[in-house]
Amino acid sequence: MRRRGPVDQLAHLADHPDPKVRRALVWAVENWSSRGTTELLHRLSQDPDATVLEAVESSAPET
């Protein structure tokens, strides 16, 4: 089930210095259908931390 959430209020966390916070952000928004979620996940897919990248990759829908 897709949910909606306040992407605009959480997007600033993509710049947080702690990769644990950025990874948690991926997990928080991965099932949201709110406007901006796809863009935020794309932004996080460019993260320099491997654990954040792994979280984004695992959140991607199966094709």
C-alpha positions in Angstrom: 0.0 0.0 0.0 1.4 3.4 -1.0 1.3 6.2 1.5 1.7 9.9 1.4 4.0 12.0 3.6 5.6 15.4 4.0 8.5 15.0 1.6 9.0 18.8 1.5 9.5 18.8 5.3 12.0 15.9 5.3 14.0 16.6 2.1 16.6 18.7 3.9 17.7 15.5 5.7 19.2 14.3 2.4 22.1 16.7 3.2 22.5 15.5 6.8 26.2 14.8 7.6 25.3 11.4 9.2 24.7 8.7 6.6 22.5 6.8 9.2 20.1 9.7 9.0 20.1 9.7 5.1 19.6 5.9 5.1 16.7 6.3 7.5 15.2 8.9 5.2 15.3 6.4 2.3 13.5 3.8 4.5 10.9 6.4 5.7 9.9 7.6 2.2 10.4 4.5 0.0 6.7 3.6 -0.1 5.3 7.1 -0.3 3.5 8.3 -3.4 3.8 12.0 -2.4 5.0 14.5 -5.0 8.7 14.8 -4.8 9.4 11.3 -3.5 10.9 10.0 -6.7 13.1 13.0 -7.0 14.3 12.7 -3.4 15.1 9.0 -3.9 17.0 9.9 -7.1 19.0 12.5 -5.2 19.8 9.9 -2.5 20.9 7.5 -5.2 23.8 9.8 -5.8 24.9 9.7 -2.2 28.6 9.1 -1.6 27.9 6.6 1.2 27.6 3.0 0.1 25.0 2.1 2.8 22.7 4.9 1.6 23.1 3.7 -2.0 22.3 0.2 -0.9 19.1 1.4 0.8 18.0 3.2 -2.3 18.7 0.2 -4.5 16.8 -2.1 -2.2 13.9 0.3 -2.2 13.6 0.3 -6.0 10.6 -1.6 -7.3 11.2 -5.0 -8.9 10.9 -4.9 -12.7 
